[in-house]
């Protein structure tokens, strides 16, 4: 078995209104004078696991990302090795 580390970033698709990000933008603008602030809010997951090979590891992380961590209707994800 080989050890693997992957990071999965999950955020709303650009076409979905990100209410948390809009709230963050308003809060920052009330506190500071920041020009053209654009925010996106999401989650970051750090995965550490054992797998037989690279192909199996990719399949594991892909399945976790698609089936557990994200909702494909409104979210997108990025896997970083």
PAMAR-960641 format. One record per atom (N, C-alpha, C): atom name; x, y, z negated; residue number from 1; residue in three letters. Coordinates in Angstrom, 3 decimals. Atoms other than C-alpha are relative to their C-alpha. Layout:
! PAMAR-960641
  atom      east     north        up   nr  rest
    CA         X         Y         Z  NUM   ALA
...
***
This chain:
! PAMAR-960641
  atom      east     north        up   nr  rest
     N     0.835    -1.191     0.000    1   UNK
    CA     0.000     0.000     0.000    1   UNK
     C     0.878     1.252     0.000    1   UNK
     N    -0.695    -1.273    -0.107    2   UNK
    CA     1.064     3.516     0.785    2   UNK
     C    -0.867     1.077    -0.646    2   UNK
     N     0.734    -1.085     0.647    3   UNK
    CA     0.084     6.638    -1.174    3   UNK
     C    -0.278     1.119     0.999    3   UNK
     N     0.398    -1.095    -0.885    4   UNK
    CA    -1.792     9.416     0.618    4   UNK
     C    -0.584     1.135    -0.823    4   UNK
     N     0.594    -1.206     0.567    5   UNK
    CA    -2.780    12.966    -0.273    5   UNK
     C    -0.685     0.749     1.134    5   UNK
     N     0.725    -0.790    -0.986    6   UNK
    CA    -5.411    14.916     1.608    6   UNK
     C    -0.788     1.078    -0.729    6   UNK
     N     0.836    -1.083     0.500    7   UNK
    CA    -7.174    18.205     1.037    7   UNK
     C    -1.134     0.180     0.993    7   UNK
     N     1.166    -0.205    -0.857    8   UNK
    CA   -10.692    18.686     2.369    8   UNK
     C    -0.620     1.339    -0.377    8   UNK
     N     0.639    -1.296     0.200    9   UNK
    CA   -12.050    22.220     2.778    9   UNK
     C    -1.395    -0.075     0.618    9   UNK
     N     1.382     0.027    -0.474   10   UNK
    CA   -15.840    22.448     3.072   10   UNK
     C    -0.587     1.394    -0.151   10   UNK
     N     0.639    -1.312     0.065   11   UNK
    CA   -17.664    25.665     3.939   11   UNK
     C    -1.207     0.010     0.935   11   UNK
     N     1.170    -0.122    -0.854   12   UNK
    CA   -20.892    26.798     5.535   12   UNK
     C     0.428     0.306     1.430   12   UNK
     N    -0.254    -0.335    -1.404   13   UNK
    CA   -20.975    26.943     9.327   13   UNK
     C    -0.191     1.502     0.192   13   UNK
     N     0.105    -1.456    -0.215   14   UNK
    CA   -20.572    30.490    10.699   14   UNK
     C    -1.424     0.472     0.312   14   UNK
     N     1.370    -0.395    -0.347   15   UNK
    CA   -24.188    30.484    11.879   15   UNK
     C    -0.945    -0.009    -1.202   15   UNK
     N     0.815     0.074     1.208   16   UNK
    CA   -25.486    29.898     8.325   16   UNK
     C     0.318     1.201    -0.898   16   UNK
     N    -0.196    -1.160     0.867   17   UNK
    CA   -25.995    32.919     6.068   17   UNK
     C     0.597    -0.450    -1.337   17   UNK
     N    -0.732     0.358     1.213   18   UNK
    CA   -23.526    32.683     3.172   18   UNK
     C    -0.341     1.008    -1.102   18   UNK
     N     0.488    -0.905     1.034   19   UNK
    CA   -25.403    34.301     0.272   19   UNK
     C     1.050     0.255    -1.079   19   UNK
     N    -1.035    -0.176     1.025   20   UNK
    CA   -22.587    33.695    -2.238   20   UNK
     C     1.087     0.952     0.489   20   UNK
     N    -1.034    -0.876    -0.563   21   UNK
    CA   -20.083    35.405     0.063   21   UNK
     C    -0.498     1.441     0.073   21   UNK
     N     0.562    -1.357    -0.049   22   UNK
    CA   -22.398    38.393     0.572   22   UNK
     C    -0.039     0.625    -1.390   22   UNK
     N     0.015    -0.482     1.386   23   UNK
    CA   -22.799    38.698    -3.203   23   UNK
     C     1.410     0.382    -0.450   23   UNK
     N    -1.393    -0.291     0.327   24   UNK
    CA   -19.010    38.547    -3.618   24   UNK
     C     0.450     1.302     0.658   24   UNK
     N    -0.373    -1.226    -0.715   25   UNK
    CA   -18.526    41.255    -0.982   25   UNK
     C    -0.574     1.228    -0.698   25   UNK
     N     0.631    -1.140     0.685   26   UNK
    CA   -21.003    43.559    -2.758   26   UNK
     C     0.677     0.281    -1.335   26   UNK
     N    -0.651    -0.175     1.298   27   UNK
    CA   -19.370    42.963    -6.148   27   UNK
     C     1.373     0.641     0.151   27   UNK
     N    -1.339    -0.554    -0.227   28   UNK
    CA   -15.887    43.689    -4.802   28   UNK
     C    -0.103     1.459     0.426   28   UNK
     N     0.151    -1.381    -0.469   29   UNK
    CA   -17.092    46.827    -3.004   29   UNK
     C    -0.481     0.935    -1.105   29   UNK
     N     0.410    -0.821     1.141   30   UNK
    CA   -18.728    48.053    -6.236   30   UNK
     C     1.173     0.279    -0.938   30   UNK
     N    -1.139    -0.118     0.909   31   UNK
    CA   -15.472    47.545    -8.111   31   UNK
     C     1.188     0.729     0.625   31   UNK
     N    -1.180    -0.532    -0.689   32   UNK
    CA   -12.862    48.550    -5.529   32   UNK
     C    -0.391     0.638     1.329   32   UNK
     N     0.209    -0.592    -1.320   33   UNK
    CA   -12.591    50.635    -2.389   33   UNK
     C     0.741    -0.853     1.029   33   UNK
     N    -0.606     0.910    -0.962   34   UNK
    CA   -11.913    47.829     0.103   34   UNK
     C    -0.715     0.167     1.337   34   UNK
     N     0.569    -0.216    -1.326   35   UNK
    CA   -12.436    48.391     3.805   35   UNK
     C    -0.180    -1.322     0.744   35   UNK
     N     0.286     1.144    -0.888   36   UNK
    CA   -14.045    45.737     6.052   36   UNK
     C     0.252    -1.361    -0.651   36   UNK
     N    -0.175     1.272     0.690   37   UNK
    CA   -14.029    42.943     3.461   37   UNK
     C    -0.999    -1.025     0.536   37   UNK
     N     0.837     1.116    -0.446   38   UNK
    CA   -15.389    39.652     4.845   38   UNK
     C     0.382    -1.222    -0.818   38   UNK
     N    -0.252     1.158     0.845   39   UNK
    CA   -15.737    36.625     2.587   39   UNK
     C    -0.747    -1.220     0.521   39   UNK
     N     0.668     1.282    -0.214   40   UNK
    CA   -16.601    32.960     3.038   40   UNK
     C     0.253    -0.802    -1.257   40   UNK
     N    -0.119     0.789     1.218   41   UNK
    CA   -17.249    30.729     0.063   41   UNK
     C    -0.110    -1.472     0.362   41   UNK
     N     0.039     1.434    -0.267   42   UNK
    CA   -16.591    27.006     0.056   42   UNK
     C     0.607    -0.770    -1.152   42   UNK
     N    -0.600     0.877     1.004   43   UNK
    CA   -15.135    24.096    -1.851   43   UNK
     C     1.248    -0.655     0.578   43   UNK
     N    -1.223     0.701    -0.383   44   UNK
    CA   -11.706    22.496    -1.773   44   UNK
     C     0.109    -1.253    -0.865   44   UNK
     N    -0.123     1.284     0.685   45   UNK
    CA   -11.272    18.826    -2.677   45   UNK
     C     1.381    -0.574     0.272   45   UNK
     N    -1.311     0.633    -0.110   46   UNK
    CA    -7.915    17.205    -3.352   46   UNK
     C    -0.178    -1.502    -0.227   46   UNK
     N     0.153     1.452     0.069   47   UNK
    CA    -7.835    13.461    -2.675   47   UNK
     C     1.366    -0.668    -0.050   47   UNK
     N    -1.207     0.819     0.105   48   UNK
    CA    -5.087    11.071    -3.774   48   UNK
     C    -0.450    -1.451    -0.053   48   UNK
     N     0.444     1.395    -0.069   49   UNK
    CA    -5.424     7.400    -2.879   49   UNK
     C     1.047    -0.862     0.684   49   UNK
     N    -0.867     0.964    -0.680   50   UNK
    CA    -3.718     4.259    -1.584   50   UNK
     C    -0.742    -0.582     1.196   50   UNK
     N     0.558     0.639    -1.194   51   UNK
    CA    -4.279     2.801     1.875   51   UNK
     C     1.094    -0.824     0.667   51   UNK
     N    -0.941     0.886    -0.697   52   UNK
    CA    -2.653     0.155     4.061   52   UNK
     C     0.871     0.754     1.007   52   UNK
     N    -0.734    -0.713    -1.054   53   UNK
    CA    -1.671     2.582     6.849   53   UNK
     C    -0.675     1.343     0.292   53   UNK
     N     0.521    -1.327    -0.344   54   UNK
    CA    -2.273     6.029     8.395   54   UNK
     C    -1.419    -0.070     0.557   54   UNK
     N     1.314     0.128    -0.634   55   UNK
    CA    -5.253     4.861    10.439   55   UNK
     C    -1.088    -0.248    -1.046   55   UNK
     N     0.974     0.284     1.049   56   UNK
    CA    -7.053     3.436     7.396   56   UNK
     C    -0.203     1.238    -0.884   56   UNK
     N     0.097    -1.210     0.816   57   UNK
    CA    -6.277     6.592     5.389   57   UNK
     C    -0.856     1.058     0.691   57   UNK
     N     0.799    -0.963    -0.759   58   UNK
    CA    -7.723     8.804     8.134   58   UNK
     C    -1.477    -0.371    -0.027   58   UNK
     N     1.391     0.461     0.016   59   UNK
    CA   -10.875     6.684     8.250   59   UNK
     C    -0.635     0.227    -1.377   59   UNK
     N     0.502    -0.205     1.361   60   UNK
    CA   -11.270     6.848     4.457   60   UNK
     C    -0.362     1.464    -0.223   60   UNK
     N     0.235    -1.428     0.234   61   UNK
    CA   -10.952    10.632     4.331   61   UNK
     C    -1.113     0.520     0.897   61   UNK
     N     1.071    -0.403    -0.928   62   UNK
    CA   -13.186    11.094     7.393   62   UNK
     C    -1.359    -0.413    -0.559   62   UNK
     N     1.263     0.496     0.546   63   UNK
    CA   -15.918     8.961     5.804   63   UNK
     C    -0.397     0.765    -1.248   63   UNK
     N     0.293    -0.774     1.219   64   UNK
    CA   -15.669    10.726     2.442   64   UNK
     C    -0.490     1.399     0.371   64   UNK
     N     0.347    -1.368    -0.405   65   UNK
    CA   -15.813    14.113     4.174   65   UNK
     C    -1.393     0.071     0.613   65   UNK
     N     1.284    -0.018    -0.708   66   UNK
    CA   -18.797    13.271     6.369   66   UNK
     C    -1.165    -0.464    -0.866   66   UNK
     N     1.108     0.637     0.719   67   UNK
    CA   -20.855    11.139     3.986   67   UNK
     C    -0.237     0.550    -1.409   67   UNK
     N     0.133    -0.414     1.398   68   UNK
    CA   -20.187    12.668     0.565   68   UNK
     C     0.216     1.507    -0.195   68   UNK
     N    -0.386    -1.367     0.323   69   UNK
    CA   -18.523    16.074     0.616   69   UNK
     C    -0.737     1.084     0.780   69   UNK
     N     0.612    -1.042    -0.825   70   UNK
    CA   -20.384    17.880     3.405   70   UNK
     C    -1.365    -0.415     0.527   70   UNK
     N     1.295     0.177    -0.650   71   UNK
    CA   -23.825    18.292     4.902   71   UNK
     C     0.179     0.494     1.432   71   UNK
     N    -0.341    -0.349    -1.382   72   UNK
    CA   -23.278    18.233     8.677   72   UNK
     C    -0.978     0.980     0.650   72   UNK
     N     0.980    -0.933    -0.562   73   UNK
    CA   -26.406    20.307     9.326   73   UNK
     C     0.429     1.445    -0.243   73   UNK
     N    -0.314    -1.380     0.346   74   UNK
    CA   -25.116    23.413     7.547   74   UNK
     C     1.469     0.249    -0.332   74   UNK
     N    -1.386    -0.167     0.416   75   UNK
    CA   -21.463    22.769     6.671   75   UNK
     C     0.969    -0.605     1.008   75   UNK
     N    -1.100     0.558    -0.774   76   UNK
    CA   -18.176    22.112     8.388   76   UNK
     C     1.143    -0.275    -0.961   76   UNK
     N    -1.121     0.335     0.865   77   UNK
    CA   -15.021    20.605     6.958   77   UNK
     C     1.286    -0.055     0.798   77   UNK
     N    -1.344     0.074    -0.582   78   UNK
    CA   -11.301    20.625     7.613   78   UNK
     C     0.827    -0.888    -0.900   78   UNK
     N    -0.869     0.905     0.757   79   UNK
    CA    -8.884    17.904     6.553   79   UNK
     C     1.442     0.454     0.192   79   UNK
     N    -1.399    -0.396    -0.028   80   UNK
    CA    -5.327    18.895     5.663   80   UNK
     C     0.799    -1.097    -0.667   80   UNK
     N    -0.847     1.078     0.544   81   UNK
    CA    -2.681    16.207     5.163   81   UNK
     C     1.253     0.556    -0.586   81   UNK
***
